[in-house]
Amino acid sequence: MEKMGFGNVTSTSKTMKIIDTEKKISVLIVEDDLLIQKIHKVMMTKFGTEVQLATNGKEAVDLFLSGASFDLVLTDLEMPIMDGIEATKQLRSMGVTSMIVGVTSRNQDSEIQAFMNAGLNACYVKPLNAEKVTVVLNELKNI
């Protein structure tokens, strides 16, 4: 399974267009793998977003508890200390309305569905690419 949550991912030039916004989109990347973290940060920065990093779900929850807010949270499923499912559940129980998108190396339907059930808006199999990011950012701007 490639993705759940939004329409089909395509690579047409229309899909690559991002709707202009007045303010930069703020993104929290929650990922323990430093290479994937860097890849996702570079990709999101190329799309003009402001990026902050967290290496596990507890750091993400703590950022929100300290008053930080983000338009988009990209979270891994499997992380030490607090995984993506628990972090998503806690964020939603705190009233966080940010778009939360799961990004995982797992592709079993049952695991992805459990992640979605935690409160995700969508879930993608790693790694993110330009088409996936375009879909997410366009969906975010339509909320």
Secondary structure as a PSIPRED ss2 file (coil, helix, strand):
# PSIPRED VFORMAT (PSIPRED V4.0)

   1 M C   1.000  0.000  0.000
   2 E C   1.000  0.000  0.000
   3 K E   0.000  0.000  1.000
   4 M E   0.000  0.000  1.000
   5 G C   1.000  0.000  0.000
   6 F C   1.000  0.000  0.000
   7 G C   1.000  0.000  0.000
   8 N C   1.000  0.000  0.000
   9 V C   1.000  0.000  0.000
  10 T C   1.000  0.000  0.000
  11 S C   1.000  0.000  0.000
  12 T C   1.000  0.000  0.000
  13 S H   0.000  1.000  0.000
  14 K H   0.000  1.000  0.000
  15 T H   0.000  1.000  0.000
  16 M H   0.000  1.000  0.000
  17 K C   1.000  0.000  0.000
  18 I C   1.000  0.000  0.000
  19 I C   1.000  0.000  0.000
  20 D C   1.000  0.000  0.000
  21 T C   1.000  0.000  0.000
  22 E C   1.000  0.000  0.000
  23 K C   1.000  0.000  0.000
  24 K C   1.000  0.000  0.000
  25 I C   1.000  0.000  0.000
  26 S E   0.000  0.000  1.000
  27 V E   0.000  0.000  1.000
  28 L E   0.000  0.000  1.000
  29 I E   0.000  0.000  1.000
  30 V E   0.000  0.000  1.000
  31 E C   1.000  0.000  0.000
  32 D C   1.000  0.000  0.000
  33 D C   1.000  0.000  0.000
  34 L H   0.000  1.000  0.000
  35 L H   0.000  1.000  0.000
  36 I H   0.000  1.000  0.000
  37 Q H   0.000  1.000  0.000
  38 K H   0.000  1.000  0.000
  39 I H   0.000  1.000  0.000
  40 H H   0.000  1.000  0.000
  41 K H   0.000  1.000  0.000
  42 V H   0.000  1.000  0.000
  43 M H   0.000  1.000  0.000
  44 M H   0.000  1.000  0.000
  45 T H   0.000  1.000  0.000
  46 K H   0.000  1.000  0.000
  47 F C   1.000  0.000  0.000
  48 G C   1.000  0.000  0.000
  49 T C   1.000  0.000  0.000
  50 E E   0.000  0.000  1.000
  51 V E   0.000  0.000  1.000
  52 Q E   0.000  0.000  1.000
  53 L E   0.000  0.000  1.000
  54 A E   0.000  0.000  1.000
  55 T C   1.000  0.000  0.000
  56 N C   1.000  0.000  0.000
  57 G H   0.000  1.000  0.000
  58 K H   0.000  1.000  0.000
  59 E H   0.000  1.000  0.000
  60 A H   0.000  1.000  0.000
  61 V H   0.000  1.000  0.000
  62 D H   0.000  1.000  0.000
  63 L H   0.000  1.000  0.000
  64 F H   0.000  1.000  0.000
  65 L H   0.000  1.000  0.000
  66 S C   1.000  0.000  0.000
  67 G C   1.000  0.000  0.000
  68 A C   1.000  0.000  0.000
  69 S C   1.000  0.000  0.000
  70 F C   1.000  0.000  0.000
  71 D C   1.000  0.000  0.000
  72 L E   0.000  0.000  1.000
  73 V E   0.000  0.000  1.000
  74 L E   0.000  0.000  1.000
  75 T E   0.000  0.000  1.000
  76 D E   0.000  0.000  1.000
  77 L C   1.000  0.000  0.000
  78 E C   1.000  0.000  0.000
  79 M C   1.000  0.000  0.000
  80 P C   1.000  0.000  0.000
  81 I C   1.000  0.000  0.000
  82 M C   1.000  0.000  0.000
  83 D C   1.000  0.000  0.000
  84 G H   0.000  1.000  0.000
  85 I H   0.000  1.000  0.000
  86 E H   0.000  1.000  0.000
  87 A H   0.000  1.000  0.000
  88 T H   0.000  1.000  0.000
  89 K H   0.000  1.000  0.000
  90 Q H   0.000  1.000  0.000
  91 L H   0.000  1.000  0.000
  92 R H   0.000  1.000  0.000
  93 S H   0.000  1.000  0.000
  94 M C   1.000  0.000  0.000
  95 G C   1.000  0.000  0.000
  96 V C   1.000  0.000  0.000
  97 T C   1.000  0.000  0.000
  98 S C   1.000  0.000  0.000
  99 M E   0.000  0.000  1.000
 100 I E   0.000  0.000  1.000
 101 V E   0.000  0.000  1.000
 102 G E   0.000  0.000  1.000
 103 V E   0.000  0.000  1.000
 104 T E   0.000  0.000  1.000
 105 S C   1.000  0.000  0.000
 106 R C   1.000  0.000  0.000
 107 N C   1.000  0.000  0.000
 108 Q C   1.000  0.000  0.000
 109 D H   0.000  1.000  0.000
 110 S H   0.000  1.000  0.000
 111 E H   0.000  1.000  0.000
 112 I H   0.000  1.000  0.000
 113 Q H   0.000  1.000  0.000
 114 A H   0.000  1.000  0.000
 115 F H   0.000  1.000  0.000
 116 M H   0.000  1.000  0.000
 117 N H   0.000  1.000  0.000
 118 A C   1.000  0.000  0.000
 119 G C   1.000  0.000  0.000
 120 L C   1.000  0.000  0.000
 121 N C   1.000  0.000  0.000
 122 A E   0.000  0.000  1.000
 123 C E   0.000  0.000  1.000
 124 Y E   0.000  0.000  1.000
 125 V E   0.000  0.000  1.000
 126 K C   1.000  0.000  0.000
 127 P C   1.000  0.000  0.000
 128 L C   1.000  0.000  0.000
 129 N C   1.000  0.000  0.000
 130 A H   0.000  1.000  0.000
 131 E H   0.000  1.000  0.000
 132 K H   0.000  1.000  0.000
 133 V H   0.000  1.000  0.000
 134 T H   0.000  1.000  0.000
 135 V H   0.000  1.000  0.000
 136 V H   0.000  1.000  0.000
 137 L H   0.000  1.000  0.000
 138 N H   0.000  1.000  0.000
 139 E H   0.000  1.000  0.000
 140 L H   0.000  1.000  0.000
 141 K H   0.000  1.000  0.000
 142 N C   1.000  0.000  0.000
 143 I C   1.000  0.000  0.000
